[in-house]
Amino acid sequence: MSAAPPPDRPIDPTVKQRQASDPETSVWVGASAGTGKTKVLTDRVVRLMLAGTEPGRILCLTFTKAAAAEMANRIAERLASWAVMADGDLTQALAELNGRPPTRDEVLTARRLFARVLDTAGGMKIQTIHAFCQSLLRRFPLEARLPPNFQVMDDRTAAEALAEAQAQMLASAQDRPATPLGQALKRLAGALNEESFAELLADLVAQRGRIRRILEAHGGPGERGLDGTIAALFRHLGVSPEETEAGVLAAGCRDEVLDVANLRAACAALAEGTATDVERGMGIQRWLDQIDRRLTDIAAYRQLFLTADGTVRSRLATKGALAANPRTADILAQEGQRLLDLQERLRAVTVAHSTASLLTLAGSMLEGYQRWKDSRAQLDFDDLILAASALLTGDAQACAWVLYKLDGGLDHILIDEAQDTNPEQWRVVSALAEEFFAGEGQSQARRTLFVVGDEKQSIFSFQGADPAEFARMRRTFQARVQAAERPWAIVDLETSFRSVGAVLQAVDTVFAQQDARDGVSAQAIRHRPFRQGMAGTVELWPLVRPGDGADTPAWSPPLHHEPEDRPQARLATVIADQIAHWIAKGEVLEARGRPLTAGDILVLVRRRNAFVQQLVRALKERRVPVAGVDRMVLTEQLAVMDLMAVGQFLLMPEDDLTLATVLKSPFIGLDEEALFTLAHGRGGRLWPALVKRAETDMRFQPAYAWLRRLLGEVDYTAPYELFAGLLTRPCPADPVSGRRALLGRLGAEAIDPVDEFLSLCLGFDRAHPPSLQTFLHWLAAGKTEVKRELDTGAKDRGPEGGQVRIMTVHGSKGLQAPVVILPDTTRKPVTSPRILWPHGDEEGAAAPGVPLYAPRREQEDVKTRAARAAADRRRDQEYRRLLYVALTRAEDRLHVCGYEGKTATSDDTWFRLTERALAAVAPSRAFDLTAVSRQGWTGDGRVLSEPQTRPPPAQRAAREGAEAVPPAPAWLLAPPAAEPAPSRPLAPSRPDGEEPAVRSPLGDGEAKEARRFKRGTLIHKLLQLLPEMPVAARAGAARRWLDRPAHGLDEAAREEIWAETLRVLNHDEFADLFGPDSRSEVPLVGTVGTRPLAAQIDRLVVTATEVKIIDFKTNRPPPRTAEEIPGLYVSQMAAYRDALRRIYPDLAIRCLLLWTDGPFITEVDPARMDAVILG
């Protein structure tokens, strides 16, 4: 069926686009999917600059960094092309942009815009709202009451801080059980099991920003805000803080609230009825009589009147009882209603105290979290928004000053993806725009606000986004602009440049249904295709249903993959087979005039579940290029597991299993036979076996040498330096680098995990002591999730055709593909939030702005139940908006499919909504999926298609041409030649080899050794400083310096060091070393052999006949004889001597080592230095 409008009605979308980009008008743009909102944003920025606005006076706020980069790149590309474009072409481009021929001045201005943007200090302000708030706070830190050196925490650091604050909160509650915090913990921990309590705390952590905003709205952070919020909570529920559940029940059991006389009369009447009446009457009579047991037996008493679902029983007395007393039924019904009211009151008290306890825990945790941040001058992402909002709307004086300074720097604000902006972010934007249309700001010419968004695509409620807020802000800004008598326009963009007519007709038909449109759009949804006459297809496959196979026993261990005949696994197999079939047979995309490739296909799911992994595995088995999933847990990636295995081996070489893993890893690559030869019959640990085997078997020598080198580095190398070196240096499996070995084994999909791993290493080194063991524990405990950028699957196809992309609908926002497959269509969200948060568009629960919480659903009162119903409705509305986003990602072809379990698919799922819609516009077709897959099935589906009636547009050669990429040059893959000189100069004080062991500052547990360590360090320093002073002043200066508290010396230690140092300085044998001909810390630069030298000599003495080189050795065990001097030090002094011989060729050069751990001097044997080969 054709979905295109009649060809005699041409579509000119540029009219509305020009209206939206008019630089003189404030505009609110409703941009449906694919209607070119990014182009409109770009056009408006360019037209503002053409009209004379300085680039630095335009602020453009985007939802993501990728969107900001995309817009900046588009503007730069356009302006760069204008700078070199021919006059005729530039004139035409400007005419298309403005809708009229440009003036000569406009042409000249257009050519200069690129240079003007480049000259703008700090560049154009195209950034995310968080980046803008950060820059604002950097500019006004004191006004925002922040330390000027504040840093922004990453998610991992924030998680660590929150975990620490949570642990402190729990410890404080346990240590002080009588405090409100302790009582709150006792209440919640007693009402929940361990798992539920942990999940509740996780919810508090995830919603910390929302909790903070609620507390601040009721009095500010800390106890004041907490007390105000709890007071508002109790007022909202109509409960007194002094009321308790026990008190409510006790009050409900007293005679004062009971109609005792009538109840006893009813009991007498029930005695005349049936056996059921008699039993009920006896139960009521017994409860009334046993006053001391009323509270204990209240549950059994309630059951006499109420059903299990909490309603009054419809029949409380039979005819016999009514004949005895006609009022019996009314009396019992009244008591039943009283019990219902009592139960409702009990629920309200439970909700009030449970929520108050929840807020108490949250308040304590947030206080600890805030203290952690304050002590380190750090902010999280929520802080950026809240602090900026407070800065712009808080203290009157500071706010006026900040707005005044900003008012002089901004003329135009543009907001992208406004439907995803949360209320706090709107407050920032609103405060910025306030000056545009009020006071002196409104008297200035041409100040505009531009907002573009689409309420149908608001799918980030978990970040606070709300379609109702989008509509409310439109009304607010419209009123402000019109009150200032400025131009205002609302422009709806409906012409889609993305999708063909068939896809758009399917979308419009789906959301023409009232139940599908609920929460998506208040008006009928209508799209107009720009790509008219282009072939398109929408297919609804028949559902795959369970077969008749045997069920898996309930407690069977998960030892095998899920059987392929399960519906979920069958669907993954069939999709993979269908994609492989399309590629193999050269399926043609008629609208593009070329064969379909893997990069054309986008698979969208609602959740990352087992189906995604099954589909990825099935595609790989069929050798279909697939990019994997859009998010991954870092420690579950093979490349990272290999790197972690190396680290674990370095920590414990005795771990045979880890060493075997490393030996088989991509870095070494031993095969099974070699590993068996090494391990079998070894008679001990694997590492000693490898050391011994490497001496006789060359297969193992490279692995041993590589691991031995790493073992030599690990003790003094930070994690980042260790792993970066491992990846950049050659390894046994690859002569170029460890990274190339990893990618050669695991493929390009290992690039993202490795890069993220190195980023985490670097971040860890900055924030923690550089310990490999701590890093590996920190990494494993964090379960870092990595977001992969899969948006280039179809844009950057190479000769192989790109990769199939699989991602969630949330992750696909802003992306598109020629072919979209929707397999996750038969399940809808059913999880309801544990904590019911206030919401702006509902009454009752939302009015006071307080959360509501009950440990169990049956404990929820009427207001809590109403709030839950509203939350569930919003959840379902977002579920339908997700469907709109998913459908509108398709450019040419859309395939809707799904799998069904034993429970039938409900009528409000994506599949059923699409099925009902297509039934009205698409013919039925029999599908036989067994033709492409052995796991296929048959059934009736729907197909909506549009034929190709126009020739496909010319394809861009860079994107879709078939020209082969030339082979890589030989030098690209060859190891680099040896450099003529090392990148690091020869530094004798930091030699290439391993130095002798440093004397431990702890002295292996002996205090004497610790004192020797400190003494050597202090003597070294004194020997450097004191010779520069007059001899008479040295003793006093040494005493004053040693008396400093920082040294932590007692009187005896100070005296010992003072005396020892002065004995060295005053010793006749050492007098010339510290005399007038000596110098300290002498820099030495030159060439030794073929290597450059960069060194610093501790002490140098130059006389008329000789040169003495003195090198202090601190905290190292001194040799007792010259023969015991380590060869490393001999080489060091030989390098010094060789360099100084060129400066003093006629003088004798002596090399002396002054051991401060003594102290005494040893001269290096010249013969040993002569034997050293330098360079």
C-alpha positions, 0 to 999 in steps of 0.5 A: 500500500502506498503511504505517500501524499499525492505528488502534485502537492510539493513539500517545502520544509524550508519555509518552517525551518526559516521561520524557526531560525529567524534571528529576530524572533524567540521561537519554541519549536516542536520537532518530531523525529527526523525533522532536522532540528539539528539543522535548524539549530545550526541555521539559527546560530549562523543567521544570528552571527550573520545578523551581527551577533558576536559568537561569544554572546550566543549560548547553546545548551545541549543534552549530551556532549555528542550533540554539542560536538555534532553542532560545533562541527556542523557550524565549523564545517559550514563556515569553513566552506563559506570562507573559500567558496566561490562567490556564486555558490556562496550567494546561493547558499546564503539565499537558501538560508535566508529565503532572499538574495543576500546583500554584498555586506552579508556575503563579506560577513559570511566569509569572515565568520570562520575567522571570527569564531576562531578568534572568539576567546574560549570558543563558541558556547556550545555545551551541555547544561552541566558544562555550562553550570561548571563554567559559571561556578568557575567564574563565580565560585565565591558568590556560589560559596564554593572553593575556587579550586573545586573539582567535579567528581566522576561517577566512580568517585561519587559511588565510593564516597556514597558507599563510605557515607552509607557505611558511616550512617549504618555504623552510627545508627548501630552505635546509638540505637536510642537516637532517631537515626538508630530507631529509623534503622531498627524500624526499616531493618525489622520490616525488610529482609536483607536483600530488600533493605539493600535494594532500598539503600540503593534506591536512596543512593540513586535518588540522592539528588531528588532527596536533597532537593526535597529537603532543601525545599522544606528548610534547607540541608541538614536537620532543619530541612529534614525536620521540615520535610517530616512535618510536611509528611505527617501533615499530608497524611493527617497523622500526628508524629506522636501516633504509633501503630500500637496506639492506633490499634489500642485506641480502636479496641476501647469500648469508647469507640465500640457500639458494644450494646448493639454488637452484643444484640447482634451476637444474640441474633446471630445465635438464631441463624446458621452455623456460620452465623453462630460461629461469627457471633461467638467470635464477636462475643468472645472478643468483646468479653476478653478486654485484655486480649482485644489487641492480641486478637484484633486480626482474627476479629477483623476476619469476621467482618472483612474479606482477604482483599480488605472489603466488608463482607457482603453477607454478614447475617442470614435470614434467621439472624435478621428475623431475630433482629432486623438491624443485625446486618446494619450493625455488623456492616457499621462495625466492618466499616469502622474496622476498615477505617481503623485499618486505613488509619493504621496504614497512614501511620505506618506510611508516615513513620516508615517514610520518616525513617527513610528520610532520616536515613537518607538525611544522615547519609547525605550529610556524610556524603556532603562532608566527604565532598566538602573536605575534598572540595569536590562536586558531583553532577547534581551539585553543578545544577543545584549550585548554579540554580542557587547562584542565579536565584538565591541571595539577592545581592550575589544573584543580581551581581552574577546576572548583571555580569552574565547579562553583559555577555549573553544575547541569545540562548538556544536549548536543544532536546528541551523535553529531556531537561529536568525542573532544576535545569529549567530553573537555571535557564529561566534565571538566565532568560529572566534578564532578557525580558525584564528591566534594562535587559528588555530595552536592548535590541534583539535578545532571543530565546530558542527552544527545540524539543519533542514531548513525544520523545521524553524518555529520561524520567529517571533523570527527572525529565517530564513532558508536563514540565516541557509544556509548562515552560512553554507557557511560561516563556511565551507569557514573558516574551509577549509581556515584553512585547517581543516577537514570539512564535511556536513552530511545529516541524512535521516533515521528516527527512529521515523516514520513507512514507511507509514507515511514517504511515505506520507510526501515525497509524499506531498513535492514532489509537487513543490508548497508544497516544496516552502520554505521547501527544495530546493531539493527533500525530502526523508526519509528512515524508520528504523522501517521497517516491522512495521504497519502504517496508514495514513488516510485522512478523508472527510471534514465536511461541513456546513449543511442546518441549519438556520444562526445565526442573525448577532447581536444575543447575545452570550448566548448559546454554538455554535450549535453542527451541526456547522462544527467546533463543529461537527469535535470536537465531532467526534474526541472525539467520535473516540478517546473514541471508540478506547480506549473502544474497545481496538484498537491495535497498531500493531507496538507496540503489545498493545492496544492504550491508551489516552497518545498515542494520540497527536492532533495538531492545527495551532491556539488556537481557539474555536475548541480547547476548544470544543475538550477539552470539548467533551473529558472530557464529554466522560471521556477521559483523556485529558491534556488540552491545552499547553498554558493558561491564568492564571486568567482564570483557576478555581484554580486561580479564587478560590484563587483570590476570597479568596483574594478579600473577605479578601479585602472587606468582605462586598462583598456578591457575593465574599463571597458566591463564597468562601463558595462554593469553594474547600476550604470550600465546602458548598453545595447549601442547606447550602448556601441557609440556610445561605443567605435566609432571612438574613436581611443584609450582608452575613459576619455578617450572617455567624458570627452569624450563626456559633455560633449556627450551627456547619456546619458554624463554620469551615468556619467562623474560617478559614476566621476569621484567614485569616482576622487576617493575611491579614493586615501584611502578604505578598501575597506569605506568605498569599497564600502559607499558605492558600495552605499548612494549613488545610482548612474546606474542607480538614484536610491536606491542601488547595492544596489537597482540590483544587486538589481533586475538580479540578484534577491534571490539577490545579497543573500548575496554582497553582504553577505558581500563587505562582511563580507570588506571589513570584516575585511580593513580590520581586519587589513591596510593599507587598500589596494584593490589588495591587497584585490582580490588577497587576495579573488581568491586566497582563493576564499572559499566562502559558506554560504547559509542555505536552511532557510526555503524552506518556512517563509516562503513568501509568495504566490509559494510560496517557492523550490526548495532544492538542497543537499547532504545534509550541509547539510540536517541538521536540515531537512525538506520536504514533497517531497524529490527524491534524484537523486544515488543511483547513485554511491558514494564511492571515494576513499580517504584519502592519509593513514591516521589512527589510529582508536579502534575498530580494532586494529593501526594504531590501537593506537599512535595514529600515522598511516600513509602511503606515496606509492603504494599498491603501497608499502603494507605489511600494516598499512597495507593493513589500516588502509586497508581499515578506513578504506574501510569507515568511509567506506562506513558513513557513505555509508549513514548519509547515505542515512538522513539523506536519506530522513528529510528527506521529510515527505509525498513522496519521489522517488528517481531517478538517472542511469547512465553506461556503467558499471553501478550497483553493488549497494551504491549508494543507488539499488540499496539502495532498489530492493531494499527497495521490491521487497518492499513496493511494487508495480511501475509503468510510468513514462512521463516523456516526458509531462512532458518531451521529454527524458523516458524510460520504464521500470518503477519502484516506488510505495509510497503511503498514502491520505488517511483523515483530514482534513488539519490546519488550516493556519496562515494565516501559513504556508500561507494564500492571503491576498494580501500588501498592496502596498508603500506608495509611500514604501517605494520612493521616494527619501528627502526631503532632510534639514534638516541634513547628517548630518556637521557642517561641519568646515573642517579636513576640507572637502567639496572636494578639498584641495591635494596633500600634500607627499610624505614621500619627496619624490619620491625626494629626501631634501631633500623628506623632511626638509622634510616632517618638519621642518614636522610637528615645527615645528607641534607645537612651535608648539603646545606651547612658547607655554604655557611660560615664555619662559626655558624654551622653548629648553631644552624644545625641545632636549630634545624634539627630542633624542628618538630617535623623531624620528630627527634628526641634530644639524644637523636638530635645530639647524635646527628648534630655531632656526627655531621659536625665530625664529618665537616670538621674532619681533616680528611674531609676538609677539602670536600666542603671547603671553598673549592667545592660546590654542591648539586652541580648539574652535568650535561653531555654525551657519554659514548653514544648516549646523552647524559643528564646528571647532578653531582652531589659535591664537586671539588676542583683544585689545581691538580685534581677533581673529586666527585663526591656522591652521597648514598642515603639509606643504602647498606654501605659496603665495608670495602671498595671491592664490595661497591655495587657495579651499578654505582661503579658505572654511575661514577664512570659516567661522571668521570668520562664526562668530566675528563672532557672538561678537565683533560689535564687533571686527575679525577677521583670518584668518592662515595660518601655513605651517610649511613655511617658516615664514611667515604669509599673511593671507587677503584679506577681499574673497575671504572676502566672496565665499564663499557659506556653508551 
